[in-house]
Amino acid sequence: MSEPWPNQLLQNVRILDPVSQTDRFGDVWLSEGTIQAVAAQIMDWPEQTQIRDGQGLILGPGLIDLYSHSGQPGYESRETLASLGQAAIAGGFTRLTLLPDTLPVLDQPSGLEWLQAHIDPNWPLRWQTWAALTQGLKGEQMTELAELAAAGALGFSDGQPLNNLALVRRSLEYLKPLNCPVALWACDRTLAGEGVMREGIDSLRFGLPGTPAIAETSALAALLELIAVVQTPVHLMRVSTARSVALLAVAKAEGLPITASTTWMHLLLDTTAIASYNPHLRVEPPLGQPSDRLALIDGIKSGVIDAIAIDHTPYTYEEKTVPFAEAPPGAIGLELALPLLWQHLVETQALTGLELWQALSTRPSQCLGQATAAIAAGQVAELTLFDPQRSGSPSKSLSKNTPWQGDLTGQVVQTWCGRSSAGFQSASKDPKR
Amino acid sequence: MATASWNRHHVLSLADFTPTEFNTVLQTANSFREVLTRRTKKVPTLQARVVANLFFESSTRTRNSFELAAKRLSADILNFAPGTSALSKGETILDTAKTFWAMGADFMVIRHREAGVPQAIAAEMDRLGGQVGILNAGDGWHEHPSQGLLDLFTLCTPLDPEQPRLELLAGKKIAIVGDILHSRVARSNLWSLRASGAEVHLAGPPTLLPLEFANYGAKLHWQIEPALAEADFVMTLRLQKERMGQHLIPSLREYHLQFGITRDRLRLCKPDVKVLHPGPVNRGVEISSDLMDDPALSLIPQQVTNGVAVRMALLYLMGSGRV
């Protein structure tokens, strides 16, 4: 997947740079895994330079996945590390952050070592891991957090609701000296009950058990109270309701050390879509009401919601070809998120290109406590080149569990991550442009 | 029998039924009701056609009612019982449906404990060429259209036995009492009654009657008396006993005290009030035991009888023009 690295010159490309908050056209010269120059027009370049006309293309920082599920180890029929990595790269991601719910669970250093031994370091992708916060993801006892941090865990998350607040409190206290990010999902399982979609007019009409919004908001309010006292920075994942956005706005105004994300699916779909009973629309937290979706988009705009997570969750055909209520929650997203978000939020002017791109790149990296580089001379090349007009369909993930089947408009054409790079030829024989 | 006003390939929900479609079903069912009183109760309409009963959830009355309806129309019947099926061997519901499709089923009558399954199978059958008509025989809490239609027929026929039609119910007060939240029957009834112009009142405890039901154009009552006052018809619903474990009601006893239909309570209604229940009845819970056996008040046996005629009408209408 890594290509021999020539000098590359992108001419007249649209450059989205969240660090400098600029959206401009220009030329970019890349060499040796580094950005050599960025200018309105680059007049001089060395011999042996590959020149690419960037007209119609968008160059931004590499996309950063906040949390996604791997199939391997344990569920290789859903996704292997190879297929997951290829899907991430094809989707424009240069960093991928795995949740620990593999089999075995990533709750010991040996699991992290196993992962490191099974990924290809030459790919243009940085693999990082949320190690489990509790042993076996059972929500009962802390993992050996310090040892896991020393073994290379990026941060800690169960990726599941923790309903034992005493455990959450002690974990957050214990984590203070480790300086690792912690991600928590606010959800009260007793209130969520047997719900499979957001409770409301549509759940009533479709005859499906509802999960009330308060299953999220009451748990979120409790967590915010806890964070206000303990003061350990926390990332609140999978925010899905309008009321949560309001609670987060207040908490941020008060200066709580929090960041928050919603998932890309919650920005694009709401309960009305479930009229089809398509099992791929069964996600957790469930898709919100139309008003929730609009509040989440506003939250991205205002920054109350820092980032858009992919929460890529592969399931096999057999696992998902069941009645809606019996389907395991989750959908794939790595190859779909950027094209669909661009098409439905940027083309419709709900968000600017810069707002979307930063919510998928620099903002997630801030949530993870990582540095973000500007698109400027001297910086390491961690970049994604996107063609919003080219059509293609996701093909790398082993699983196909998504409500979007068929061709999408918008494709990543190349990514760079340091000295590694991956380019993608048009999958479609007759590209639109 | 007029079928010109029918071009519905599947019957999955009553939400988008037009008044004309409701009336076509009522008129057709009335003709079949007449057929069922003859000495020879069978017609050759669906000869050599195959009706597959796919009851993923067990059912006695609905399955037998569909089976009898299909037999009266001279169709061949395939019955599917999940206990003995390949479902337990790892096959998906779509695989099961495709097996019956490959055998040449013309109709699939589908019952499933989860909402949306008949719709998913209908979509798959359409993808395979659109030759199979799907009838929803009850999916989760979603809908039970044939029950909704037989209830409609049972409500209309006493008002004009010669020509039962939707408009007869305009302005009639109809109370639906009980566990509305979990009832697919109530949801189908709400669509047909709304189309009729009847005045629909829903009654139940707030845990079983969320406010959002007002969106169906019904009036909601958390006490039973105002719902019953001057009602022309009272439709009761089955209460599943597991609702107590879900913190929805304290006990069956209290439920009966608060919402059970008794002779005393029926005095609040119009003098000629009639009571319906989709069955099976929890005697002494939704309705007092003696009441359901009183022919002056109960339309429950008529519902069962009419069920066969209405299901014949549905199969007939769905099969017409595709012989």
Interface residues (C-beta under 8 A of the other chain):
Chain A: G193 G200 I201 L204 R205 F206 G207 L208 P209 S276 Y277 E318 T321 V322 P323 F324 A325 E326
Chain B: A15 G90 T92 I93 L94 H112 E114 A115 G116 V117 Q119 A120 D139 G140 W141 H142 E143 L181 R184 R187 P210 E212 F213 N215 Q246
